[in-house]
Amino acid sequence: MNDKAEKRSRKKDRAKQVGQAEAQGTFRGEFRVSAARLKEIGNEGFRRMENLADEDIGEFAE
């Protein structure tokens, strides 16, 4: 099977699985991230929060 046909087949399989899960009313997904990537995601979020303008933050309490 060529690359394009294989990708189409995988996409159809995923769509079928999602459709079945939605019909059942549940969906279970998995997201496995490495410790290094998780740290990178956290640091990026922290950096973005630190650089927000006051008007973008709104009201908040600590």
CYANA upper distance limits for C-alpha pairs under 8 A (distance plus 0.5 A):
  1 MET  CA      5 ALA  CA      6.79
  1 MET  CA      6 GLU  CA      6.67
  2 ASN  CA      6 GLU  CA      6.62
  3 ASP  CA      7 LYS  CA      6.65
  4 LYS  CA      8 ARG  CA      6.68
  5 ALA  CA      9 SER  CA      6.60
  6 GLU  CA     10 ARG  CA      6.70
  7 LYS  CA     11 LYS  CA      6.55
  8 ARG  CA     12 LYS  CA      6.63
  9 SER  CA     13 ASP  CA      6.69
 10 ARG  CA     14 ARG  CA      6.68
 11 LYS  CA     15 ALA  CA      6.65
 12 LYS  CA     16 LYS  CA      6.59
 13 ASP  CA     17 GLN  CA      6.73
 14 ARG  CA     18 VAL  CA      6.63
 15 ALA  CA     19 GLY  CA      6.51
 16 LYS  CA     20 GLN  CA      6.68
 17 GLN  CA     21 ALA  CA      6.67
 18 VAL  CA     22 GLU  CA      6.54
 18 VAL  CA     27 PHE  CA      7.76
 19 GLY  CA     23 ALA  CA      6.64
 20 GLN  CA     24 GLN  CA      6.86
 21 ALA  CA     25 GLY  CA      6.71
 21 ALA  CA     26 THR  CA      5.86
 21 ALA  CA     27 PHE  CA      5.59
 21 ALA  CA     28 ARG  CA      8.50
 22 GLU  CA     26 THR  CA      6.38
 22 GLU  CA     27 PHE  CA      7.06
 33 VAL  CA     37 ARG  CA      6.74
 33 VAL  CA     38 LEU  CA      6.77
 34 SER  CA     38 LEU  CA      6.65
 35 ALA  CA     39 LYS  CA      6.68
 36 ALA  CA     40 GLU  CA      6.72
 37 ARG  CA     41 ILE  CA      6.64
 38 LEU  CA     42 GLY  CA      6.73
 39 LYS  CA     43 ASN  CA      6.62
 40 GLU  CA     44 GLU  CA      6.64
 41 ILE  CA     45 GLY  CA      6.74
 42 GLY  CA     46 PHE  CA      6.67
 43 ASN  CA     47 ARG  CA      6.57
 44 GLU  CA     48 ARG  CA      6.68
 45 GLY  CA     49 MET  CA      6.70
 46 PHE  CA     50 GLU  CA      6.66
 47 ARG  CA     51 ASN  CA      6.85
 48 ARG  CA     52 LEU  CA      6.86
 52 LEU  CA     56 ASP  CA      6.72
 52 LEU  CA     57 ILE  CA      7.25
 53 ALA  CA     57 ILE  CA      7.23
 54 ASP  CA     58 GLY  CA      7.34
